[in-house]
Amino acid sequence: RPVTETIRLSDCSNDGKLTVEMLLEEMRRLRVHQVFIKPVMGSGAAGVSALRWNARTGQMALYTCAMLNADAGLINTKCLCRFSKAKDILPLLREILGLDCIIERWYPKAVYQGCSYDLRAVVQEGKVDFLLARLSKGGPITNLHLNNSPLAFSDLGLPEKVIYEINSVCEKAMSCFPELRMAGIDVLLERGSLKPKIIEMNGQGDLMYQDIFHENRIYRRQVEWMAQRAAGRDR
């Protein structure tokens, strides 16, 4: 399936609350060595984390913009950091998992000029209106809120077959929600094969300066819909 795999924990004890021990045990059982952790109520990459763990050696690494503050508790630094020591990772991970999280398999993303990247697709009225690449040199989390680099989609130089597959996957995803007129869809291309997988769907696309100061396609289309609906009501 062209979507990232959700890790569903087989152990439903602890009143449904996810613990570090439960997560590591499930990763061991599934032989999954790296996962993304996403707080259900987070936004702007708040709390999003990428965990890599070697069950045999116990070595781990955590990429996140979250940090523990002695006074405020869990805070969003809006800066991607990498932690490599268990004594730093485990307390932070316990706080993040306490936020009610979705766990997904972490797939290696395609690379462009030494940076891992994924795509933000803005889909409106069933068609892809805008595609933007989001590049990260410091880790696997590409959100532009974290001072990562946007890149024009055309600069990637992707084969026509891959571009067709990206558009097809996004349009099929939108067709699953017939009442949804627009969405911002995050898409990764698997490293090597460039097969697209949908990471998540958002209710709307980000504020895309690359479009606003160029063709302004996204918002122009929305204004056209509003004008059409207003004209229809006046008849």
C-alpha positions in Angstrom: 0.0 0.0 0.0 1.3 3.5 -0.8 1.1 4.7 2.8 3.5 4.6 5.7 2.8 1.6 8.0 1.3 2.4 11.4 2.7 0.4 14.3 -0.2 -0.9 16.4 0.9 -2.2 19.8 -0.2 -5.7 20.6 0.0 -5.0 24.3 -3.1 -3.0 25.4 -2.3 -3.0 29.1 -1.5 0.1 31.2 -5.0 1.6 30.6 -4.2 2.1 26.9 -1.3 4.4 27.6 1.8 3.9 25.6 5.1 3.5 27.5 8.7 3.4 26.4 8.9 -0.2 27.4 5.9 -1.2 25.3 7.2 0.6 22.3 10.7 -1.0 22.5 9.2 -4.4 23.0 7.0 -4.0 19.9 9.9 -2.8 17.9 11.8 -5.8 19.0 9.0 -8.2 18.2 8.4 -6.7 14.7 12.1 -6.3 14.1 11.5 -2.6 13.3 14.6 -0.6 14.1 13.3 2.9 13.5 10.0 4.7 13.9 8.4 8.1 13.7 6.4 9.2 16.8 3.7 11.8 16.2 1.6 13.4 19.0 -2.1 13.2 17.9 -2.7 16.8 19.0 0.6 18.3 17.8 1.0 20.8 15.0 4.0 22.6 13.4 6.2 19.6 14.1 5.6 20.0 17.9 6.7 16.7 19.5 7.3 14.9 16.3 10.3 12.6 16.8 12.3 9.9 14.9 13.7 7.1 17.0 16.3 4.6 15.9 17.1 1.7 18.3 19.3 -1.4 18.0 17.7 -4.1 20.1 20.9 -6.1 20.2 23.3 -3.4 21.4 20.8 -1.0 23.0 22.2 1.9 21.1 19.7 4.5 20.2 19.2 8.0 18.6 16.3 10.4 18.8 15.7 13.3 16.5 13.2 15.8 17.8 12.4 19.5 18.4 11.0 18.7 21.8 13.0 19.2 25.0 12.4 18.9 28.7 12.5 22.1 30.7 12.9 22.1 34.5 10.2 24.7 34.9 7.8 24.3 31.9 8.1 20.5 31.3 8.0 19.5 27.6 8.6 22.4 25.3 8.9 22.9 21.5 12.3 24.4 20.6 11.4 24.7 16.9 15.0 23.4 16.3 15.8 19.8 15.4 18.2 18.2 17.8 19.8 14.7 17.9 20.2 12.8 21.2 22.3 9.7 21.3 22.5 8.8 25.0 19.8 6.7 26.7 19.9 8.9 29.8 18.8 11.9 27.7 16.4 10.0 25.4 14.3 7.9 27.8 12.9 10.7 30.0 12.2 12.8 27.0 10.6 9.9 25.2 8.3 9.1 28.2 7.0 12.7 28.2 6.3 12.6 24.4 4.6 9.2 24.5 2.4 10.6 27.3 0.8 13.0 24.7 -1.1 10.2 22.9 0.9 9.4 19.9 0.7 7.7 16.5 3.7 5.4 15.8 4.8 4.9 12.2 7.5 2.9 10.5 10.4 5.2 9.5 11.3 4.7 5.9 14.6 6.1 4.5 13.7 9.1 2.3 15.2 10.0 -1.0 18.2 12.2 -1.0 19.0 15.3 -3.1 22.4 16.9 -2.9 23.1 15.3 0.5 19.8 16.2 2.0 16.9 13.9 2.8 13.6 15.2 1.5 9.9 14.6 1.2 7.1 16.5 -0.6 4.2 18.7 0.3 1.4 18.3 -2.2 -1.5 20.8 -2.2 -4.5 19.0 -3.7 -7.6 21.0 -4.6 -10.8 19.7 -6.3 -9.2 16.3 -6.8 -6.1 17.6 -8.6 -2.6 18.3 -7.5 -2.2 22.1 -7.7 1.2 22.5 -6.2 4.2 20.4 -5.2 7.1 21.5 -3.0 10.2 19.6 -1.9 11.2 20.0 1.8 14.9 19.3 2.4 16.7 18.5 5.7 20.4 18.2 6.2 20.3 17.6 9.9 18.0 14.6 10.1 14.8 12.8 8.9 12.3 15.5 9.9 11.7 17.9 7.1 9.0 20.3 8.4 9.7 23.8 7.1 8.8 25.2 10.6 12.2 23.8 11.7 14.3 26.0 9.3 14.5 23.3 6.7 14.9 24.2 3.1 12.1 24.4 0.5 13.0 23.5 -3.1 11.0 23.8 -6.3 9.7 20.4 -7.2 11.0 20.7 -10.8 14.5 21.1 -9.5 14.5 17.5 -8.3 14.5 16.3 -12.0 12.4 13.3 -11.2 11.4 10.9 -14.0 8.0 11.3 -15.6 6.9 7.9 -14.3 7.6 9.0 -10.7 5.8 12.3 -11.2 2.8 10.4 -12.5 2.8 8.0 -9.5 3.0 11.0 -7.1 0.0 12.7 -8.7 -1.9 9.4 -8.9 -1.4 8.5 -5.2 -2.5 12.0 -4.0 -5.6 12.0 -6.2 -6.6 8.5 -5.0 -6.1 9.6 -1.4 -8.4 12.5 -2.0 -11.0 10.3 -3.6 -11.3 8.5 -0.2 -12.9 11.7 1.2 -15.5 12.8 -1.3 -16.5 15.9 0.7 -12.9 17.1 1.1 -12.2 19.9 -1.4 -8.5 20.5 -0.5 -5.7 19.0 1.6 -2.0 19.3 2.2 -0.6 15.8 1.7 2.9 14.9 2.8 4.6 12.3 0.5 7.9 10.5 0.9 9.8 8.9 -1.9 11.5 5.8 -0.8 15.3 5.9 -1.1 16.4 4.0 -4.2 13.1 3.0 -5.7 11.5 6.5 -5.5 8.1 4.8 -4.8 5.7 7.4 -3.3 4.1 6.8 0.1 1.7 9.1 1.8 2.9 10.1 5.3 -0.2 12.1 6.3 -3.0 14.3 5.1 -3.6 17.8 6.5 -6.8 19.9 6.3 -5.0 22.5 4.3 -1.6 23.2 2.8 0.9 25.4 4.5 1.3 29.0 3.6 3.4 28.4 0.5 5.4 31.5 -0.2 6.9 29.8 -3.2 3.5 29.9 -4.8 2.2 33.2 -3.4 5.1 35.1 -4.9 5.0 33.2 -8.2 1.8 32.1 -9.8 -0.4 32.3 -6.6 -2.2 29.2 -7.9 -3.4 27.9 -4.6 -5.2 30.9 -3.3 -6.4 32.1 -6.7 -8.2 28.8 -7.2 -9.9 29.2 -3.8 -11.1 32.7 -4.6 -12.5 31.4 -7.9 -14.5 28.8 -6.0 -15.8 31.4 -3.6 -16.9 33.6 -6.5 -18.6 30.7 -8.2 -20.5 29.8 -5.0 -21.5 33.4 -4.4 -22.8 33.7 -8.0 -24.8 30.5 -7.6 -26.5 31.8 -4.5 -27.4 35.1 -6.2 -29.3 33.4 -9.0 
